[in-house]
Amino acid sequence: MKLHQLRYVHEVAKQGMNISQAAETLHTSQPGVSKQIQLLEEELQLQIFLRNGKRLVGVTEPGKIILDLADRVMREMNNIKRVGEDFTQKQAGTLVIATTHTQARYRLPVAVKAFTEQYPDVKLTIHQGNPSQVAEQVASGEADIGIATEAISKEEKLVALPCYQWNRCVVVPHGHPLLSDTPLTLKKIAQYPLITYDFGVTGGSVVSHVFEKENLTPNVVLTAIDADVIKTYVGLGMGIGLMASMAYDKDRDSGLAMLDASHLFPVSTTYLGFRRDTFLRGYIYGFIQLLAPHLDKKTVNAAIQSANPAT
């Protein structure tokens, strides 16, 4: 059994049984990949992949176990590489962050700016998506860390650390009746066309639950994953907006007025997550603490130890 054989079966599975795509990613030939998979299956005396002629169409039961083990081997090899890099290239490397638009636009900029100043030789990439996509990218290894509300803490493959808490506000055009109809209530919100986050995004399920608990059905006319989109359509007079308070800036959003809604909804917690089996480079600890000062290296390592009690 050769390490490159495990790498080949791992990549073929990752590419949806597409040997040609796997070969291209691995910078080798399609016949070479096919031959090595065949040799591995012969050595193990079982099939890893199901076939229809020469085409791979699925994974056998023992193949699922082998692919899971191969995935672990690839991750540990990558961790070994990270250890070497952390001692020979302390200030250089890559950092891929997966997060939601709201976090990327309104909460990360200060930390990102400070990080790039402290680690100018680290290539930083930010992927945006909804919370479920963020969690999936980190779990699959596409991203080093993920920052989102709700989904991160529910993914069993990740260590989830609470970063900060936030709540919501209602934004309306100046002169809107709600501005003089205080106090703000859920019933009053439900009387107007509502523009808000998709209920599967950025704490949206919390909002949905609160309305349901009061037997109210909000008149949602538009949903988005982007707070800027919400504000744009509120400005066009399509309805009132319900969004994260951090996304409202008095100067930048001078065309809109803001009503605090924190008394109507429970606070939401934004989590930072990373795979529990990943070796963290020194600069990743640095970014985490820049984003959430209470998450120093000792605290992060304690969370890792708690998530991996056998290590």
Protein Blocks (a to p, Z undefined) as FASTA:
>chain_A
ZZklmmmmmmmmmnoopaklmmmmnopafklmmmmmmmmmmmnopafbdcehjacfbdcf
klmmmmmmmmmmmmmmmmmmmmmmmmmmmmgccddddddfklmmmmmmmmmmmmmmmmmm
bccddddddfklmmmmmmnopambdcdehjlmmmmkbccddfbdcdddddddehiaklmm
ccddfklmmmpccddddfkgghllmmmmmmmmnopacddfbdcfbfklmmmmmmnopacc
dddfklpcfklmmmbccddfklmpccddddddddfkbccdfklmmmmmmmmmmlcfklmm
mmmmmmmmmZZ
